[in-house]
Amino acid sequence: MRRVRVFYHDKCFDGAASAAVFSAFFRACRDPEAVFEYRGLVHKAIDLFAGVDFSGDDNAIVDFKYNPDPRVTWWFDHHQSAFLQPSDAEHFRRDRSGQKFCDPTYRSCTHFIAQIAHDRFGFDISGLAELIHWADVVDAALFASAAEAVALGAPAMQLTLAIEGSRDPELARQLIPDFLRFSLADLVQQPYIQAELAPLLARHEAIKSVLRERSDCRDGVIFFDLSDGDYEGYNKFTPYFWHPEGVYSVGISLAQHRVKVSVGSNPWNTLPNMANLADICERYGGGGHPRVGAISFAPGDLERARRVAREVVAELRQSYLASRAAAPASSAPRP
């Protein structure tokens, strides 16, 4: 019986779902008696892996950056910014274990793990179709509108709220194996999820109102600053609900271990030539995907975060105006 430690992107539906799919794959294709331990990883300004204990018989990292530690036996990621430094990328390229994978073309890491497990190891993923579908929807914002994404009507969106907003470190560790036991509709009705949802839904509505007051949209870019209070885990689609004309958003918020500058784009209002947000965030030590990214700063570095946020806003507004000037009238975003 092997002890498997699974390190996943914390406060993230795709991160938790990735951990669940990896567990199902490992149990089916490696060791049916394996015992799993789950540990969330969060983005920070420095020492991303400080204190991480790779003491399992197997240690897997899913939906998070690469770590060259030889004790890491499995790795899956789908971010453009998958490597902290060039030497990590080179270490990955030299790996011959056949157990470390990266592909930024996948919408979700959940789907990526499932596909690799099926194609390379013969894992039957038919029973995971609902979880894979919703990981793609949530991580790639495949909603019909911002109103749908903000309404939180789907069980997956209510689970996302619980995962992102809960202060209980044990919630995700209980939820991850439950992803494999219940449908999403049944899972969201479990008492430990319902206990989290009531206050979080009320908080969601309150933060919606705050964002309406705080957000400003000019030259295609929505900006807001939530750094004066506890707004961690706010719904990232809310800025586009209030400002459907916006193409990009830049927001500042506080979390337990960092000041976060979030940089996103409106899935329902795009330009022919969108700025690569991962590239922009990487210049400041952050990263992400081409359409969404973030930059982390130390908790006491709020003023620097604000300065960087202003710089990113200015760059994106300039990019927006240049794109509109170059685009045919028929392809320009909504006014």
C-alpha positions, 0 to 999 in steps of 0.5 A: 500500500503506497502513500501518495501525496497530491499537491494541487492548486488550492482555492481552485475548482480545476485544482481540486478536480485535477487532484480527484482525477489523478487519484482515480487514475493512480488507484486504477492503474498503479495501486488500488490500495493507495492511500491519498493525502491532499495538500493545497498550494498557493501562489506567493511572491517568494518561496512558492514551495517553502515548507512543502513536504514531499514525503510520500511514496509518490508525490504528485503536483497537479495544476501548479508550477513545476518543481525539479525536486527528485522526490516529485514523481508525477506532474501535470500542468496546463499553464503557459507559465508552468516554470518558475525559471528556465532551469526548471523548464530544462529539467522537465525537458530532460526528464525520462520518467514518462510521468511528467506532462505539460500542455497549455492548449488544454482548457483545464488540467482536469481534462489534460490529466484524464486524456493523458491517463486514457491515452498513455495508461489505458485509464477508463475516463467514461465515469468522469465525463461530468467532472471533466466537462465542468472543469473545462467550463469553469476554467475556460469561462465557457458560460453563455454570459457573465450573468450566467457565470455570476448567478451561480445556478449550476452546482459546479459554480456553487462548488467553485464558490465553496472551494474559493471562499471557504476558510476551512483547510479541510473542506477541499481535502474532503471534497476531492475524494467526494468528486469521485463518489457523487454527481455534482448536484448530489455533492453540492447538497452534502451537509458540509458543503451546504454549511459553507454555502449559506454565508458565502452566497450572502457574501457573494451578493455583498461583494457584487455590490462593492464591485459595482461601486469600486469598478471603473471602465475606460478605454476597454479596461475595467479597474478595481481595488479591493485591497482595503478589506477581506474580498478574497475569493470574489467571483472573477466574472462580476466585473464583466457583469457590471461592465459588459463593454470592458475587454480586460480587467485588472483588480487588486485584492488581499489574500492570506499570503499575498497581495494579488493583482488579477489580470483577466479578459472578458470571454463575451467581448473580445478583440481580433488581437488580444494581448497575451496576459500571461506574457504581461504577468510574467514580466512582473514575476507572475503568470497564467494563461494568455487570457487570464493571469495574476501577479503575487506580491508580499503582504506588505508590498501593497503600494508596489502592487498598486503601481504595477496594476496601474502600469498594466492598466495603462498597457492594456488601455493602449493595446485596446485603443491600438486594436480598435484603431486597426480592426474593421468596424464589423469586428470591433468590440461593443461600445 
